[in-house]
Amino acid sequence: MKRISILIVIAATLVCACAAWLLVSGGSFVLSENPVMPVGKTAAIKAPLGLPPVPIPADNPPTAETIALGRRLYYDTALSVDNTVSCATCHNPAMGFTDDKPVSNGVHGKTGVRSAPTVINSAYSALQFWDGRAPSLEAQAAGPMANPVEMAHTLKGVEERLQKDPSYREEFKKAWGTDQITIDMVTKSIASFERTVLSGNSPFDRFYYRGDKKALSLSAQRGLKVFVNPKRGNCAVCHTIGAKYALFTDNKFHNIGIGADTRGEFVDTGRYTQTKNDADMGAFKTPTLRDCLLTAPYMHDGSMPDLKAVIDHYIGGGNSNPHLDKQIHVLDFLSGQEREDLLEFLKSLNGKLPADVGPPATTAAKTDSAAK
């Protein structure tokens, strides 16, 4: 019994040590022994037509104060080591909360290896990033800050920089009840803001969930039939549409042949990097199709310049490789009209974002001043 107790103490010590290492070294995930809670009144985040209720973690209920603070942090370049890169640099609201590049640039112009996924409706993602390495929006928010080719900071360095700003200390005190800023508060605030970045009430939603037969053109209506028909496009097998709402993603990981060379080998092995499961080789998370007209280029490597190229990829059955998803097959039997209709349907998925997800007035003023 004494030996078991000693082992438990050692294990607990190792867990605490690992948590401390992640915090100081700038690891992607932050463990907190005593998670801090917001002090304000919980704010309701209303989902628009076509979306389910927003999942809210028990340890981070959104408040007006944490959402506003997260919005400011999201657009602030102070999170990067050289004050040049913010979350919005790669996830810009003007571009569907992505950027217009195949892969993004971080500090000093460093180039990443994957395309920036949209933040829109990311509140519904069980796992974050193309490979699913972050278990929550909170964990995801920490990753870019410490990534050497993105913001290249340390989590401790972010804390210290924000702590020196009197206006931030004041905002953190209103939101969290203390002006002693921690990275836990930073990531939770950003995550609460990101949960408000919702897009629904699209022409598709009004047609499908409200019964407005005039919301979709006849071409888009035909495209919807191609999209859901298992014997035609079969797109909905991964980009799901439910009876009451549609996320247009199954939140799973699939190998669709993107990035495979002529031998069926991958430079980027995707989900396999996290699971080491052979079945996950070359598999990446199914992206939502909502607002897809704004989020080009497409795929995890940004290799598809437009939606027509995406459709053509599936028409050809993807790039052959031993791990290709069993649902991927040649669709060359689709007529030219069906392909055009499918494209029209995809265009109907653009919704309307909330008015208050752009840069706050303080950040906009700061940006304008720096430009002069």
BELLIN-V755200 format. One record per residue. N is the residue number from 0. PSI is psi in radians with two decimals (NA if undefined). OMEGA is omega in radians with two decimals (* if undefined). Layout:
BEGIN
((N | PSI | OMEGA) (N | PSI | OMEGA))
END
This chain:
BEGIN
((0 | -0.71 | 3.14) (1 | -0.68 | -3.13) (2 | -0.70 | 3.12) (3 | -0.72 | 3.14) (4 | -0.71 | 3.12) (5 | -0.71 | 3.13) (6 | -0.68 | 3.12) (7 | -0.75 | 3.12) (8 | -0.76 | 3.14) (9 | -0.77 | -3.14) (10 | -0.75 | -3.14) (11 | -0.68 | 3.12) (12 | -0.72 | 3.13) (13 | -0.71 | 3.11) (14 | -0.80 | 3.13) (15 | -0.69 | 3.14) (16 | -0.73 | 3.12) (17 | -0.71 | 3.12) (18 | -0.76 | 3.13) (19 | -0.70 | 3.14) (20 | -0.77 | 3.13) (21 | -0.68 | -3.10) (22 | -0.79 | -3.06) (23 | -0.66 | -3.03) (24 | -0.22 | -3.12) (25 | 0.54 | 3.08) (26 | 2.87 | -3.04) (27 | -0.54 | -3.02) (28 | 2.38 | -3.04) (29 | 2.11 | 3.08) (30 | 2.37 | -3.12) (31 | 2.13 | -3.10) (32 | -0.67 | 3.11) (33 | 1.47 | -3.06) (34 | 2.35 | 3.14) (35 | 2.59 | -3.13) (36 | 2.55 | 3.07) (37 | 2.69 | -3.10) (38 | -0.23 | -3.09) (39 | -3.13 | 3.11) (40 | 2.35 | -3.13) (41 | 2.31 | -3.13) (42 | 2.46 | 3.10) (43 | 2.31 | 3.03) (44 | 1.88 | -3.06) (45 | 2.19 | 3.11) (46 | 2.40 | 3.12) (47 | 2.99 | 3.10) (48 | 2.26 | 3.11) (49 | -0.13 | -3.13) (50 | 2.61 | 3.10) (51 | 3.04 | 3.04) (52 | 2.53 | -3.10) (53 | 2.20 | 3.08) (54 | 2.30 | -3.12) (55 | 2.18 | 3.10) (56 | 2.52 | -3.08) (57 | -0.52 | -3.08) (58 | 0.14 | 3.12) (59 | 1.06 | 3.08) (60 | 2.32 | -3.08) (61 | 2.52 | 3.02) (62 | 2.85 | 3.11) (63 | -0.63 | -3.09) (64 | -0.75 | -3.13) (65 | -0.60 | 3.11) (66 | -0.79 | 3.13) (67 | -0.71 | 3.11) (68 | -0.76 | 3.12) (69 | -0.64 | 3.10) (70 | -0.77 | 3.12) (71 | -0.79 | -3.13) (72 | -0.70 | -3.11) (73 | -0.64 | -3.08) (74 | 0.10 | -3.05) (75 | 2.15 | 3.11) (76 | -0.10 | 3.14) (77 | -0.29 | 3.13) (78 | -0.29 | 3.12) (79 | 2.73 | -3.01) (80 | -0.57 | -3.09) (81 | 0.29 | 3.09) (82 | 0.66 | -3.14) (83 | -0.30 | -3.01) (84 | 2.28 | 3.03) (85 | 3.06 | 3.04) (86 | -0.67 | -3.08) (87 | -0.25 | 3.10) (88 | -0.72 | 3.14) (89 | -0.29 | -3.11) (90 | 1.31 | -2.99) (91 | 2.24 | -3.14) (92 | -0.48 | 3.13) (93 | -0.23 | -3.10) (94 | 0.62 | 3.14) (95 | 0.52 | -3.11) (96 | 0.62 | 2.92) (97 | -2.69 | 2.91) (98 | -3.13 | -3.06) (99 | 0.47 | -3.08) (100 | 2.61 | 3.06) (101 | -0.81 | 3.01) (102 | 2.67 | -3.00) (103 | 2.82 | 3.05) (104 | 2.43 | 3.09) (105 | -2.62 | -3.13) (106 | 2.56 | 3.13) (107 | 0.41 | 3.10) (108 | 0.21 | -3.14) (109 | 2.51 | -3.05) (110 | 2.32 | 3.08) (111 | -2.98 | -3.10) (112 | -0.13 | -3.13) (113 | 2.73 | 3.10) (114 | 2.53 | -3.14) (115 | 2.06 | 3.10) (116 | 2.73 | -3.14) (117 | 2.59 | 3.03) (118 | -0.31 | -3.09) (119 | 2.20 | 3.11) (120 | 0.32 | 3.10) (121 | -0.25 | 3.07) (122 | -0.41 | -3.08) (123 | -0.01 | -3.12) (124 | 2.15 | 3.12) (125 | -0.62 | 3.11) (126 | 2.55 | -3.08) (127 | 2.81 | -3.07) (128 | 2.79 | -3.13) (129 | -0.54 | -3.11) (130 | 0.06 | 3.06) (131 | 0.44 | -3.04) (132 | -0.26 | 3.12) (133 | 2.28 | -3.07) (134 | -0.03 | -3.10) (135 | 2.91 | 3.05) (136 | -0.60 | 3.12) (137 | -0.81 | 3.14) (138 | -0.66 | 3.14) (139 | -0.68 | -3.07) (140 | -0.52 | -3.12) (141 | -0.54 | -3.02) (142 | -0.97 | -3.10) (143 | -0.55 | -3.12) (144 | -0.69 | -3.07) (145 | -0.09 | -3.13) (146 | 2.20 | -3.05) (147 | -0.33 | 3.11) (148 | 0.10 | 3.07) (149 | -1.60 | -3.14) (150 | -0.34 | 3.00) (151 | 0.45 | 3.11) (152 | -3.03 | 2.91) (153 | 2.71 | -3.14) (154 | -0.63 | 3.08) (155 | -0.70 | 3.12) (156 | -0.65 | 3.08) (157 | -0.80 | 3.11) (158 | -0.86 | -3.07) (159 | -0.69 | -3.13) (160 | -0.80 | -3.14) (161 | -0.60 | -3.12) (162 | -0.47 | -3.12) (163 | -0.18 | -3.09) (164 | 1.95 | -3.10) (165 | -0.63 | -3.12) (166 | -0.60 | 3.07) (167 | -0.73 | 3.12) (168 | -0.69 | 3.13) (169 | -0.76 | -3.13) (170 | -0.70 | 3.12) (171 | -0.63 | 3.12) (172 | -0.69 | 3.11) (173 | -0.64 | -3.06) (174 | -0.63 | -2.98) (175 | -0.04 | 3.08) (176 | 0.10 | 3.11) (177 | 2.61 | 3.09) (178 | 0.20 | 3.04) (179 | 1.69 | -2.95) (180 | 2.30 | 3.06) (181 | 2.75 | -3.14) (182 | -0.47 | 3.08) (183 | -0.76 | 3.10) (184 | -0.68 | -3.12) (185 | -0.91 | -3.07) (186 | -0.62 | 3.12) (187 | -0.64 | 3.11) (188 | -0.81 | 3.11) (189 | -0.76 | -3.13) (190 | -0.69 | 3.13) (191 | -0.69 | 3.06) (192 | -0.80 | -3.08) (193 | -0.48 | 3.10) (194 | -0.22 | 3.08) (195 | -0.14 | -3.12) (196 | 1.44 | -3.03) (197 | 2.46 | 3.09) (198 | 2.10 | 3.06) (199 | -2.65 | 3.10) (200 | 0.68 | 3.11) (201 | 2.98 | 3.03) (202 | -0.69 | 3.07) (203 | -0.82 | -3.10) (204 | -0.75 | -3.13) (205 | -0.60 | 3.10) (206 | -0.85 | -2.96) (207 | -0.68 | -3.04) (208 | -0.30 | 3.12) (209 | -0.21 | 3.09) (210 | 0.38 | 3.11) (211 | 1.72 | -3.04) (212 | -0.26 | 3.14) (213 | -0.07 | -3.08) (214 | -0.51 | 3.13) (215 | 2.46 | 3.02) (216 | 2.83 | 3.12) (217 | -0.64 | 3.11) (218 | -0.79 | 3.13) (219 | -0.62 | 3.09) (220 | -0.73 | 3.08) (221 | -0.66 | 3.11) (222 | -0.64 | 3.08) (223 | -0.71 | 3.13) (224 | -0.70 | 3.07) (225 | -0.71 | -3.09) (226 | -0.74 | -3.03) (227 | -0.28 | -3.06) (228 | 2.05 | -3.13) (229 | -0.39 | -3.12) (230 | -0.02 | 3.10) (231 | -1.81 | -3.13) (232 | -0.68 | -3.13) (233 | 0.49 | -3.10) (234 | -0.60 | -3.04) (235 | -0.12 | 3.11) (236 | -0.51 | 3.08) (237 | -0.65 | 3.13) (238 | 1.39 | -2.85) (239 | 2.56 | 3.04) (240 | 2.12 | -3.13) (241 | 3.07 | -3.11) (242 | -0.54 | -3.07) (243 | -0.34 | 3.13) (244 | 2.88 | -3.12) (245 | 2.02 | 3.05) (246 | -0.32 | -3.08) (247 | 0.52 | 2.97) (248 | 2.52 | 3.05) (249 | 0.01 | -3.12) (250 | 0.46 | 3.10) (251 | -3.12 | -3.07) (252 | 2.30 | -3.06) (253 | 2.54 | 3.00) (254 | 1.93 | -3.14) (255 | 0.26 | 3.05) (256 | 0.19 | 3.11) (257 | 2.21 | 3.09) (258 | 0.00 | 3.10) (259 | 2.38 | 3.10) (260 | -3.01 | -3.08) (261 | -0.31 | 3.09) (262 | 0.05 | 3.14) (263 | 0.33 | -3.14) (264 | 2.68 | -3.04) (265 | 2.37 | 2.97) (266 | -0.72 | 3.11) (267 | 2.02 | -3.04) (268 | 0.01 | 3.00) (269 | -2.28 | -3.06) (270 | -0.46 | 3.14) (271 | -0.55 | -3.14) (272 | -0.45 | -3.11) (273 | -0.67 | -3.02) (274 | -0.44 | -3.01) (275 | 0.38 | 3.09) (276 | 2.17 | -3.07) (277 | -0.52 | -3.13) (278 | -0.31 | -3.12) (279 | 0.12 | -3.12) (280 | 2.15 | 3.11) (281 | 0.24 | -3.13) (282 | 2.42 | 3.12) (283 | 2.76 | -3.08) (284 | 2.42 | 3.07) (285 | 2.06 | 3.12) (286 | 2.65 | 3.01) (287 | 2.60 | 3.07) (288 | -0.06 | 3.13) (289 | 2.37 | -3.12) (290 | 0.43 | -3.06) (291 | -0.35 | 3.11) (292 | -0.38 | -3.07) (293 | -0.15 | -2.89) (294 | 0.34 | 3.08) (295 | 2.67 | -0.07) (296 | 2.95 | -2.94) (297 | 2.92 | -3.12) (298 | 2.88 | -3.02) (299 | -0.39 | -3.14) (300 | 0.14 | 3.13) (301 | 0.47 | -3.02) (302 | -0.18 | -3.12) (303 | 2.00 | -3.02) (304 | -0.43 | -3.10) (305 | 3.03 | -3.08) (306 | -0.54 | 3.09) (307 | -0.71 | 3.12) (308 | -0.66 | 3.11) (309 | -0.83 | 3.12) (310 | -0.75 | 3.13) (311 | -0.63 | 3.10) (312 | -0.78 | -3.14) (313 | -0.58 | 3.07) (314 | -0.69 | -3.14) (315 | -0.07 | 3.10) (316 | 0.33 | 3.09) (317 | 3.06 | 3.10) (318 | 2.23 | -3.08) (319 | 2.35 | 3.03) (320 | 2.76 | -3.03) (321 | -0.32 | -3.05) (322 | 0.19 | -3.11) (323 | 2.34 | -3.12) (324 | 2.44 | -3.07) (325 | -0.32 | 3.13) (326 | -0.20 | -3.12) (327 | 2.13 | 3.09) (328 | 2.84 | -3.08) (329 | 2.32 | 3.14) (330 | 0.55 | -3.07) (331 | -0.10 | 3.08) (332 | -0.19 | 3.09) (333 | 2.29 | -3.14) (334 | 2.90 | 3.08) (335 | -0.67 | 3.12) (336 | -0.71 | 3.13) (337 | -0.66 | 3.13) (338 | -0.71 | 3.09) (339 | -0.70 | 3.13) (340 | -0.69 | 3.11) (341 | -0.72 | 3.10) (342 | -0.72 | 3.11) (343 | -0.66 | 3.10) (344 | -0.77 | 3.14) (345 | -0.61 | 3.11) (346 | -0.42 | -3.11) (347 | -0.05 | -3.08) (348 | 0.01 | 3.07) (349 | 2.15 | -3.14) (350 | -2.72 | -3.14) (351 | 2.14 | 3.12) (352 | 2.70 | 3.05) (353 | 2.70 | -3.08) (354 | -0.39 | -2.99) (355 | 0.67 | 3.08) (356 | 0.02 | 3.07) (357 | -3.06 | -3.13) (358 | 2.37 | 3.07) (359 | 2.85 | -3.06) (360 | -0.68 | -3.11) (361 | -0.71 | 3.14) (362 | -0.72 | 3.13) (363 | -0.73 | 3.13) (364 | -0.71 | 3.12) (365 | -0.72 | 3.13) (366 | -0.77 | 3.12) (367 | -0.72 | -3.11) (368 | -0.69 | -3.12) (369 | -0.48 | -3.10) (370 | -0.32 | -3.08) (371 | NA | *))
END
